[in-house]
């Protein structure tokens, strides 16, 4: 997280997060990389769907989304809005 998105004067888990690529070791995470998902409130789940792709279920601004990410090429393949969870 980079910003106090809820403007409560603190950086906490309730602020929005940015999802951006890095090496497996965590190295090479820099501001030079494009943030794949810049305004994530919460990651609800993640599953590897292919050797180079993952599916993330996440919330942003009280809406649910599923996003397919190509981890090798470090790009979003698609994002779809989901119905509200009960």
Secondary structure, 3 states (H helix, E strand, C coil): CCCCCCCCCCCCCCCCEEEECCCCCCCCCCCCCCEEEEEECEEEEEEEEECCEEEEEEEECCEEEEEEEECCCCEEEEEEEECCCC
